[in-house]
């Protein structure tokens, strides 16, 4: 099942860099060598086996933007599942940015009124830390007001930290059919393991697609930090021509296991009862693989085909 994702925003707002990090295994510092996108760059990204994200990365130079709204309007804005509009937080042309965003929304309203809208306030690492929250809230308020009658969800992002993973995990999560059934089964699995937390990552991107949390945790961004760390570790392994399949982290307070799970996922299990032997836990993970494989094949596939 294909889902059309429109990635828009002014030139140099950071669209191609973020797409390359999430879907093309770039690391942040290597995105500097990426050139500007000319017109529309199409990529088909397979996600969870059966979901194909048809990403339209639209170059943000003025001539291209005007063209999207005139001669290419129907082609660009038809059958859009998700619009992701990227704003450079440091842009000196905020009014023009907002004008283009509103024009996008008008075209979406005409051609794909059911599309979900996301605004990414990007390059937040360039803003002083103590000002980030206030600036983001101010932009969010403006964008929500401008977006009516459509609704937009805003994220603050940077290619240099976990915020990029948080935004893209949240966006992709909404495109996965029958996700509630997967989450219910993950909850049962967590109870069987007597785990504090269980996370399910998509295999290629390491975006978090489902999680179950039993114990409260002080760090609300830990899932995305974990995504970021493990994906970088996995990339390091592949550079050394080594296949990353599992990892164990243990100290006096907890044990965490990352294991290849189904054909399209990795699982992470966190337990605070370190008396539970790893062998017992790994056997339980192994035994659950077939069951979750079946959910993935049946539920997700039927959801993709049923739409």
JOZIZI-V327911 format. One record per backbone hydrogen bond with DSSP energy under -1.0 kcal/mol. CO is the residue of the C=O (numbers start at 1). NH is the residue of the N-H. If there is no record, write none. Layout:
CO&NH + CO&NH
This chain:
1&52 + 3&54 + 4&81 + 4&82 + 5&56 + 6&84 + 7&58 + 8&86 + 10&13 + 14&18 + 15&19 + 16&20 + 17&21 + 18&22 + 19&23 + 20&24 + 20&26 + 27&30 + 28&31 + 30&33 + 31&34 + 39&59 + 41&57 + 43&55 + 45&53 + 47&51 + 48&50 + 51&47 + 52&3 + 53&45 + 53&55 + 54&5 + 55&43 + 56&7 + 57&41 + 60&11 + 61&65 + 62&66 + 63&67 + 64&68 + 65&69 + 67&72 + 70&73 + 72&76 + 73&77 + 74&78 + 81&116 + 82&6 + 83&118 + 84&8 + 85&120 + 87&122 + 88&91 + 93&97 + 94&98 + 95&99 + 96&100 + 97&101 + 98&102 + 99&103 + 100&104 + 101&105 + 102&106 + 103&107 + 104&108 + 105&109 + 106&110 + 107&111 + 108&112 + 112&115 + 116&83 + 117&153 + 118&85 + 119&155 + 120&87 + 120&122 + 121&157 + 122&89 + 123&126 + 124&127 + 128&131 + 131&135 + 132&136 + 133&137 + 134&138 + 135&139 + 136&140 + 137&141 + 138&142 + 139&143 + 140&144 + 141&145 + 142&146 + 143&147 + 147&150 + 153&119 + 155&121 + 157&124 + 162&166 + 163&167 + 164&168 + 165&169 + 166&170 + 167&171 + 168&172 + 169&173 + 172&175 + 173&176 + 178&182 + 179&183 + 180&184 + 181&185 + 182&186 + 183&187 + 184&188 + 185&189 + 186&190 + 187&191 + 188&192 + 189&193 + 190&195 + 196&214 + 197&270 + 198&212 + 199&268 + 200&209 + 200&210 + 201&266 + 202&206 + 207&202 + 210&200 + 212&198 + 219&222 + 221&225 + 222&226 + 223&227 + 224&228 + 225&229 + 226&230 + 227&231 + 228&232 + 229&233 + 230&234 + 231&235 + 232&236 + 233&237 + 234&238 + 235&239 + 236&240 + 237&242 + 238&241 + 245&260 + 247&258 + 249&256 + 254&251 + 255&271 + 256&249 + 257&269 + 258&247 + 259&267 + 264&203 + 265&261 + 266&201 + 267&259 + 268&199 + 269&257 + 270&196 + 270&197 + 271&255 + 272&274 + 273&276 + 277&281 + 278&282 + 279&283 + 280&284 + 281&285 + 282&286 + 283&287 + 284&288 + 288&292 + 289&293 + 290&294 + 291&295 + 292&296 + 293&297 + 294&298 + 295&299 + 295&300 + 298&302 + 299&303 + 300&304 + 301&305 + 302&306
